[in-house]
Amino acid sequence: MFKHILLPTDGSPASDSAIDACIELARQTGASITALHAMPGPHMYTYEPGVTEAVNQQIRNERHLHSKKYLDIVEQRAAAAGVPCKTILATADAPYEAIIDAARDGDCDLIAMASHGRRGIKALLLGSETQKVLAHSAIPVLVFRDPAAPPPPRAALTSTDPEASFAGL
């Protein structure tokens, strides 16, 4: 089945539950995991003379430490489950591209990632890295839904009204 799974994580609760599910999948199939966190690059748009390269470097260092914490969690949980795991910390303005590139470059045969379950205007405004990966990846993608997200709306195929009749359909 799957031998090498790419597990992108963003540190969110949805991503946290996907970590556990992916580690269990890897344990059951004998796969290894590569955990990825795509850290945004620093974008400082200011004309303030006090914003120097030293400030930008400090921001990069803080982001790096924060991102490394997410990857350490995956590494520790995988080790506890006996699953081989390595980590990648990438800097990318488009995380979905970093995910697809890491999967391709690492010879992964599955990308396993969380979905935050955003719909409507939130999905439109915030976008969905998961949707972008699904749309652009040539590698299979397994999506773990956020257990805290509301279920997606379902089209009504039956009526709860006992008097309703579908004879004319």
N, C-alpha and C positions, 0 to 999 in steps of 0.2 A: 504494500500500500504506500503510504507516505514515508519518506526517509528523512527529509529535511524541511522543517516548517519555519517560515518567517513569522515572527510574532511582533508586530508593531505595537507600541504602548505609548500612551500620552499621559499616564498617571491618573486618569479619571476613574471614578468608581466603575463605570462600564468596562473600561480597559482592565481594571483589576479583576473583575469576575471572568473576563476572557482569558486572563493569564492562567488562572486555575484550570479552566476548561481545556485550554490548549496543552498545558502540561500533562493533564490526564490523558488526552488523546495521544500525545507523544509517548507517554509511558506505555499505553496499551498497544501501540503499533511499533514500538522500538525506534521511533524517530528521534532525531536531534532537533534542537531549537536554536534559532538565531533571533535574539530579541533586538529590536530596533527602536530607537527614539530619535525622531527628527526634530532637532532644535532649530527654532527660527534664528536667522541671522540678525545682528543688531541693525536697527534702522533709526538713526538719530537725525531728525530733521529739525535743526535748530540753528539759529544764528548767534546763540549765546557764546561769548568767548570762553566761558568756563568749561564748556563741554569739549574736552580734549580727547586725544587718543587714550590717555590713561583712564578716563571715565568709560570709554567704550570697552577697553580691556577688562575693567572691573565688571561691567555688565556681562561680558562674555564668560568670565570666570564664574560668576554667580549662576548663570544659566547652565553652564557645564556641570557644576556641582549639583544643581537641582535635577538635571536630566540624568546624571549618573545614578542618583538615588533611585529613580524608576527602574533602571536597568539592574541595579544591585538586587532589588526585590525579586525580579524575575530569576536572576541567577541563583539566589538563595532558595527560592521555592523549587526550582528545577533540580538543584542539588539534593534537596530533601526528598524528592521523588525519584532520584536516581536517573534523571534525564540529562544527557549531555547538552550543555548550553553555552553559547558564546554571545557576546553583545556587540552592537554597533551603535555609536553615537554619531549621527549625521547632522550637518547644518544645511537646512533647506528652507527656502521660502514656500515651496510647494511640497508639503509632506508626501502627497500621493506619488509624486515622481521619485522621491527618495525611497519609498516603500517598493515600488516596482523595480527600480534600479538595483536595490539591495537583494531582492528576490532573484532577479536574473543573474546578477554577478555572483551570488552565493550558491547558484545551482539549487535553489529551493524548489520543491515540487508542490508546495501549498503555502498560501498566505492565510493566516488565521488572525482575524482582527475583530474588534468590537464595533458595534453600531450604537450610537447614542439615541437613536429612535426619534430624531427631530423630524417634525412634519410642518407643513404649512409655511408661514412666514419665517419661522426660525430656521428651517432648512434652507429657505431661499437666501436669507441674509447671512447665515453662518456657514452655509455650504456643508458638504459632507465629503470628507476625505475617503470614507468607505465607498461611497457611490462613485467617486472618481477612480479609485482602484478597481472597482468592479467593471467600470466602463473601459478602462485602458489596459488591464492586465491580461497577458496571454497565459498566465499561470492561474490555476484554480484558486478561488478565494472562498474561505469558509467564514461566515459572518456570525458572530455571537451577539444576540440582542441584549441590550441593557436590561437586566431583570427589573430595574426600577422604572423603566420607561412604560408609558401607557401602551396597551396593545393597539396595533393598527386597526383602523376602522374596517369593518366587514360589510360587504354588500348584502343586503337582506334578500335571501332566496326563499325564505318562508315567512309566514306571518305568525305573530303570536296571537292574533285575533282568531278564535275558533270559528267565527262566522265567515271568515274570508274564504273565497273560492278562487282557485287557479284554473278552473275548468276552461276558461276562455284563452288560456295561454297556449 
